[in-house]
Amino acid sequence: MKITLSERMNFFKPSIFTELSHYKNKKIAKGVDIIDLSIGSPDLPPPDFITSILSKEVKREDQYGYSLTGTAEFNQEVAAFYKRNYNVQLQEKSEVLLMMGSQDGLVHFPLVFANPGDLILVPDPGYTAYAAGIAMAGAKPYFMPLKKEHQFLPNLSSIPVEIAKEAKLMILNFPGNPVPAVASSDYFKEVVEFAKKYNILVLHDFAYSELYFEGKKPISFLSIEGAMDIGVEMSSFSKNYNLAGTRIGYLAGNAEIVKAMSQLKSNLDYGVFLPVQKAAIHALRDGEEFCQKSRDIYESRRNTLVDGLKELGWVIVKPEAGMFLWAEIPRGWNSLDFTYALIDKAGVVVTPGHAFGPHGEGFVRIALVQNNEILTKAIDNIQKSTIF
């Protein structure tokens, strides 16, 4: 039997992450000691109070049916969290929607609001799920370059008027992945003004909201006056509470947008396992102390890696938030060759910047997903590699 794939699959070719994984595994099979700083999957466990709740809830016989949607308690806790942390008033019944992780929402969002051929404004470099969602909808991306000279924020004034008039949706991400930039309230005000002027929906990916350093708490987009008129915010428990495998997150904001997403979701899945929802509720309610400890760990890792690499001559700007470094590579290299050189000569795996979009070339993303001892070893390996 001849099996043919849909034309849509042309957009879903094997990723650089798969290629790097295969190459890494070949090295490991040959006995090479590899330090993997490429994938942004937390290496730390969730707090004990969450795992104890999960352990208790999974033993209840009444927890194994379809949840279908977020429980009333989950929606209420998201609303309470926003009121407490950002002074944002959400109506839990109409302005909060359960997601099976933010990836679920990010990929499906364009299906609801964009027709084939429609333009979507997307950061470049940007998280790979944005491209996947745009491709599924048959829409077209318009790349908003994230440049060092503009603090890695999309320069809205550089978007041509004809593009802005045509665009249906804008995706933003602060603190960002792969670029850990942070937006100011003034910048978000500019976004609201721009979106209202051109009738553009805004989706703010807020997955790293609790991972910030030196007390510089990121701003919720929804806290900006007028943001609820044109936009929504999506967050996750994966990175903030180390619950990546449980697949739970939420969408919050404009009621009409939330309702439309809910309509799609009701046709796609049967909700999130009830014990996971219960654990997420307690994470929002009681997780501040844990989040502070987590921030301290990531800040220490950031300092270890940035300061250590600086001594080798690799100068990287310390991010204010997130779990990544966005590192400019030495002149004379392209991102892919530099990445493979690090693996071959230092046994350190990072992600080449071009994997996140054309303007990622010249950079690599380094994930802070190993402890300080291993990060120090990575620095020593790079020093011995003679790359610098």
JOWOGI-V792060 format. One record per residue. N is the residue number from 1. RES is the residue in three letters. NEAR is the number of other ideal C-beta (glycine too) atoms within 8 Angstrom. Layout:
BEGIN
n & res & near
N & RES & NEAR
N & RES & NEAR
END
This chain:
BEGIN
n & res & near
1 & MET & 2
2 & LYS & 3
3 & ILE & 4
4 & THR & 3
5 & LEU & 5
6 & SER & 4
7 & GLU & 5
8 & ARG & 9
9 & MET & 7
10 & ASN & 6
11 & PHE & 8
12 & PHE & 7
13 & LYS & 5
14 & PRO & 4
15 & SER & 8
16 & ILE & 9
17 & PHE & 10
18 & THR & 8
19 & GLU & 9
20 & LEU & 13
21 & SER & 8
22 & HIS & 8
23 & TYR & 10
24 & LYS & 12
25 & ASN & 8
26 & LYS & 8
27 & LYS & 11
28 & ILE & 9
29 & ALA & 6
30 & LYS & 6
31 & GLY & 5
32 & VAL & 7
33 & ASP & 5
34 & ILE & 11
35 & ILE & 12
36 & ASP & 9
37 & LEU & 12
38 & SER & 10
39 & ILE & 8
40 & GLY & 9
41 & SER & 6
42 & PRO & 10
43 & ASP & 6
44 & LEU & 6
45 & PRO & 5
46 & PRO & 9
47 & PRO & 11
48 & ASP & 5
49 & PHE & 9
50 & ILE & 14
51 & THR & 11
52 & SER & 8
53 & ILE & 12
54 & LEU & 12
55 & SER & 8
56 & LYS & 8
57 & GLU & 12
58 & VAL & 8
59 & LYS & 5
60 & ARG & 8
61 & GLU & 4
62 & ASP & 5
63 & GLN & 10
64 & TYR & 5
65 & GLY & 6
66 & TYR & 5
67 & SER & 13
68 & LEU & 6
69 & THR & 9
70 & GLY & 14
71 & THR & 9
72 & ALA & 7
73 & GLU & 9
74 & PHE & 13
75 & ASN & 13
76 & GLN & 9
77 & GLU & 12
78 & VAL & 15
79 & ALA & 14
80 & ALA & 10
81 & PHE & 10
82 & TYR & 14
83 & LYS & 11
84 & ARG & 5
85 & ASN & 6
86 & TYR & 9
87 & ASN & 5
88 & VAL & 9
89 & GLN & 7
90 & LEU & 13
91 & GLN & 9
92 & GLU & 11
93 & LYS & 6
94 & SER & 8
95 & GLU & 13
96 & VAL & 16
97 & LEU & 12
98 & LEU & 15
99 & MET & 14
100 & MET & 9
101 & GLY & 12
102 & SER & 13
103 & GLN & 8
104 & ASP & 12
105 & GLY & 13
106 & LEU & 15
107 & VAL & 10
108 & HIS & 14
109 & PHE & 13
110 & PRO & 13
111 & LEU & 10
112 & VAL & 10
113 & PHE & 10
114 & ALA & 12
115 & ASN & 8
116 & PRO & 6
117 & GLY & 6
118 & ASP & 13
119 & LEU & 11
120 & ILE & 16
121 & LEU & 13
122 & VAL & 14
123 & PRO & 15
124 & ASP & 13
125 & PRO & 12
126 & GLY & 14
127 & TYR & 10
128 & THR & 9
129 & ALA & 9
130 & TYR & 13
131 & ALA & 12
132 & ALA & 11
133 & GLY & 14
134 & ILE & 14
135 & ALA & 10
136 & MET & 11
137 & ALA & 12
138 & GLY & 8
139 & ALA & 14
140 & LYS & 8
141 & PRO & 10
142 & TYR & 11
143 & PHE & 10
144 & MET & 12
145 & PRO & 8
146 & LEU & 15
147 & LYS & 8
148 & LYS & 6
149 & GLU & 3
150 & HIS & 9
151 & GLN & 5
152 & PHE & 10
153 & LEU & 9
154 & PRO & 10
155 & ASN & 10
156 & LEU & 9
157 & SER & 4
158 & SER & 4
159 & ILE & 11
160 & PRO & 5
161 & VAL & 6
162 & GLU & 6
163 & ILE & 11
164 & ALA & 12
165 & LYS & 7
166 & GLU & 8
167 & ALA & 14
168 & LYS & 12
169 & LEU & 15
170 & MET & 13
171 & ILE & 13
172 & LEU & 13
173 & ASN & 12
174 & PHE & 12
175 & PRO & 16
176 & GLY & 14
177 & ASN & 12
178 & PRO & 15
179 & VAL & 10
180 & PRO & 16
181 & ALA & 12
182 & VAL & 12
183 & ALA & 11
184 & SER & 7
185 & SER & 8
186 & ASP & 6
187 & TYR & 9
188 & PHE & 13
189 & LYS & 10
190 & GLU & 9
191 & VAL & 14
192 & VAL & 16
193 & GLU & 9
194 & PHE & 11
195 & ALA & 14
196 & LYS & 10
197 & LYS & 7
198 & TYR & 9
199 & ASN & 5
200 & ILE & 13
201 & LEU & 12
202 & VAL & 15
203 & LEU & 14
204 & HIS & 13
205 & ASP & 11
206 & PHE & 12
207 & ALA & 14
208 & TYR & 16
209 & SER & 11
210 & GLU & 11
211 & LEU & 13
212 & TYR & 16
213 & PHE & 12
214 & GLU & 6
215 & GLY & 5
216 & LYS & 9
217 & LYS & 5
218 & PRO & 13
219 & ILE & 12
220 & SER & 12
221 & PHE & 16
222 & LEU & 16
223 & SER & 10
224 & ILE & 12
225 & GLU & 5
226 & GLY & 9
227 & ALA & 14
228 & MET & 9
229 & ASP & 8
230 & ILE & 12
231 & GLY & 17
232 & VAL & 14
233 & GLU & 13
234 & MET & 18
235 & SER & 11
236 & SER & 13
237 & PHE & 10
238 & SER & 14
239 & LYS & 13
240 & ASN & 15
241 & TYR & 15
242 & ASN & 11
243 & LEU & 14
244 & ALA & 9
245 & GLY & 4
246 & THR & 11
247 & ARG & 10
248 & ILE & 15
249 & GLY & 17
250 & TYR & 13
251 & LEU & 14
252 & ALA & 15
253 & GLY & 13
254 & ASN & 11
255 & ALA & 8
256 & GLU & 6
257 & ILE & 13
258 & VAL & 16
259 & LYS & 9
260 & ALA & 10
261 & MET & 14
262 & SER & 10
263 & GLN & 9
264 & LEU & 11
265 & LYS & 11
266 & SER & 8
267 & ASN & 5
268 & LEU & 6
269 & ASP & 6
270 & TYR & 5
271 & GLY & 9
272 & VAL & 12
273 & PHE & 8
274 & LEU & 12
275 & PRO & 12
276 & VAL & 13
277 & GLN & 16
278 & LYS & 12
279 & ALA & 16
280 & ALA & 15
281 & ILE & 11
282 & HIS & 12
283 & ALA & 15
284 & LEU & 10
285 & ARG & 9
286 & ASP & 7
287 & GLY & 14
288 & GLU & 6
289 & GLU & 7
290 & PHE & 10
291 & CYS & 11
292 & GLN & 8
293 & LYS & 8
294 & SER & 13
295 & ARG & 12
296 & ASP & 8
297 & ILE & 9
298 & TYR & 12
299 & GLU & 10
300 & SER & 9
301 & ARG & 13
302 & ARG & 13
303 & ASN & 9
304 & THR & 12
305 & LEU & 15
306 & VAL & 12
307 & ASP & 8
308 & GLY & 11
309 & LEU & 13
310 & LYS & 10
311 & GLU & 6
312 & LEU & 10
313 & GLY & 6
314 & TRP & 10
315 & VAL & 6
316 & ILE & 12
317 & VAL & 6
318 & LYS & 8
319 & PRO & 13
320 & GLU & 10
321 & ALA & 12
322 & GLY & 11
323 & MET & 12
324 & PHE & 13
325 & LEU & 12
326 & TRP & 14
327 & ALA & 12
328 & GLU & 7
329 & ILE & 9
330 & PRO & 8
331 & ARG & 3
332 & GLY & 3
333 & TRP & 9
334 & ASN & 8
335 & SER & 15
336 & LEU & 9
337 & ASP & 8
338 & PHE & 14
339 & THR & 14
340 & TYR & 9
341 & ALA & 11
342 & LEU & 15
343 & ILE & 15
344 & ASP & 6
345 & LYS & 8
346 & ALA & 12
347 & GLY & 9
348 & VAL & 12
349 & VAL & 12
350 & VAL & 13
351 & THR & 16
352 & PRO & 12
353 & GLY & 15
354 & HIS & 11
355 & ALA & 10
356 & PHE & 13
357 & GLY & 11
358 & PRO & 7
359 & HIS & 10
360 & GLY & 15
361 & GLU & 9
362 & GLY & 8
363 & PHE & 13
364 & VAL & 13
365 & ARG & 14
366 & ILE & 11
367 & ALA & 12
368 & LEU & 13
369 & VAL & 11
370 & GLN & 11
371 & ASN & 7
372 & ASN & 8
373 & GLU & 6
374 & ILE & 9
375 & LEU & 14
376 & THR & 10
377 & LYS & 9
378 & ALA & 14
379 & ILE & 13
380 & ASP & 8
381 & ASN & 12
382 & ILE & 15
383 & GLN & 8
384 & LYS & 7
385 & SER & 11
386 & THR & 5
387 & ILE & 10
388 & PHE & 9
END
